Amino acid sequence: MISSSKPLVSAPLSTRLPRNPPPPRSSSATSTHSSQSPVSSSLSASPSPQKKRKSLPAAAPPAPGPSEPPRPVKRLRTTSAAPAAKQKPKKKPKAASSKASSRATSRNETAPPSPEPLYCSSRSRSTSLFPPTLDPLPNPVRERRWITDENGDPGDHHLSSEAVVKRLMKKYKSYFKNPNDPNDKSFEPHPTNYPVVELEYPNSFAAERFILLAPKDKDHYNPIMDLERTLYTIVECYVPKEHQATFGPIPTDTLTEAVSPPPSPSPSPSPPRSSLTSLSSSVSSAADRLPLLRAVQRAIHLQDGPLFLMAMKRVNSALQALKYPALSITDPYAPAPRNALMQTVEGWTQTGLPEPVLMRIIEENYQRTVGPNVPSLKHYEAFSSTVYGELMPSLAQEMIRITELKEDSLFLDLGSGVGNVVVQASLQTGCTSYGIELMPHPARVARDVVDQMKVRCRMWGVVVGEMELEEGNMLESKRVDELIAKADVVLVDNKVFETSLNEALRPKFLDLKEGATVISLAPFVSSINARLTKRNVDDISAIFDVKERPYHSGSVSWGNNGGTYYLHKVDREGYSRIKEKFETMHGSSVRPARSSRSRR
């Protein structure tokens, strides 16, 4: 029973392999296993008295003496086993049922004992699956200088929120209105005369304009919500604590997630114009006394355009006072006071980049570069290796943390798509990142992603690692061959890769250095915990110590369900120890191992 239960544990792992259903031989293997068992052999043998008596309890109905049928069977087993025990060194038992039932036993008696099987999990660090609760993610805080020496001027090539919405003006509708003037059209969509507001960013000379419109489709980019979240992140992570009271507490939600208020239960007559003016004046005076963030949220809730513009003017004045402090009157030769928001960034050297800042920069960059191109990115050949799919920032962040990338690391993304993981790795850790993509359209979008990430990081006042992109075939690229030997982490999103492509990639991993890690959505090994045999002991993938890790729903773009990804860590030393033990147990007939690519 124990040996038959082991395959059932590993069966779910094979069902998670991408688009490669298990071959039909699994059913035949099961039948072969059952035919070799002693019980099935005796049932398939020629009819004998023993067979009739064994089938008697199942065939005959219950009788008053239910203990009678088992008694002869018990005696037959005892009498057939006794001669076998006495004559075991001389000859085999003569009984037919005894031959069938003792076939495996006689083989074990005549053949030499087989060595204890070795599995890939014999390595000390190998684990086939580890839940996050038992193996928490490493979160080392490495000392690093995050502040940039450049000013935040975005320049002429900045892809702003205003530029994105302006190109898609027909897909937007008005959100704010002027309660003092129902005929005011200044908050409605217009090709040139549209409502817009500016927001100060942390670095000097950094600001961005946002068009104050709401998308007709709630799933499209919402510039007002984007502005809200950016403002809250700046106040939470950049504004010094002694100035937090001016802005007030950070709201726990964004009101523009519902772009229109609930309808009134019954229509009410419009108040006179004088009443509207007095109401607006009282609201404006009350808003002036509110904390800044509360005033912004109140204006959004009321959908009051003039009130929102007034609140944003107060917010920008407060941010500018922190960015450009007043010069000293008493000492004209004193150095100019420093940007208080950027001084906060200097304090991240010991604590690391705050996660809200990381995610906000990534989200802003994606919304402006990839978002408008999503419909065209979906044009690909179905069921091919060129199917477009993305890892969400939360999953990419987990992969980057668990592989412990750092500033002096090299990260490769083979099949980088729009480059979203390339830029995230360089921003999150400061490492050097390289990505290669075969399809022209994602590769073009990826170039915009990298260029705009550099601009956006300047605006936020942080530095980002070096990033390099290539459009081409990963199997033929000389740059890939050059960098893979230096890589610390290689990402291959091979969920839908064809088998031939996965097999063609495997030899490239022989050039990886000791300790390098390959992350993939489908394993590059035939089995996570395979039994070592003469056939697979010298397989290319034997150099890997493989771990399987689950990801949760919402972690990938191609489905709502969770799944599994794999960490292949190069461990040639561990492989050498297992191979040496294998050769000791099975003899030295194993051919030399191929743990690295031979070079001439």
Salt bridges, closest charged atoms under 4 A:
GLU68 OE2 - ARG71 NH1 2.84
ASP135 OD2 - ARG549 NH1 3.60
ASP149 OD1 - ARG145 NH2 3.03
GLU162 OE1 - ARG209 NE 2.87
GLU188 OE2 - LYS185 NZ 3.81
GLU200 OE1 - LYS323 NZ 2.62
GLU208 OE2 - ARG368 NE 2.93
GLU208 OE1 - ARG456 NH1 3.05
ASP217 OD2 - HIS220 NE2 3.53
ASP226 OD1 - ARG360 NH1 2.71
ASP226 OD2 - ARG368 NH2 2.62
GLU257 OE2 - ARG229 NH2 3.37
GLU346 OE2 - ARG338 NH2 2.21
GLU364 OE2 - ARG360 NH1 3.87
GLU364 OE1 - ARG456 NH1 2.83
GLU398 OE2 - ARG549 NE 3.15
GLU404 OE1 - ARG142 NH2 3.65
GLU407 OE2 - ARG144 NE 3.57
ASP448 OD2 - ARG444 NH1 3.66
GLU468 OE1 - ARG479 NH2 3.02
GLU471 OE1 - ARG447 NH1 3.39
ASP481 OD1 - LYS508 NZ 2.63
GLU482 OE2 - ARG479 NH1 2.94
ASP488 OD1 - LYS513 NZ 2.93
GLU503 OE1 - ARG506 NE 3.31
ASP511 OD2 - ARG597 NE 2.88
ASP511 OD1 - ARG599 NH2 3.02
GLU514 OE1 - ARG572 NH1 3.84
ASP538 OD2 - ARG591 NE 3.98
ASP539 OD2 - ARG506 NH2 3.17
GLU548 OE2 - ARG16 NH2 2.72
ASP571 OD2 - ARG123 NH1 3.96
ASP571 OD2 - ARG125 NH2 2.97
GLU583 OE2 - LYS579 NZ 2.44
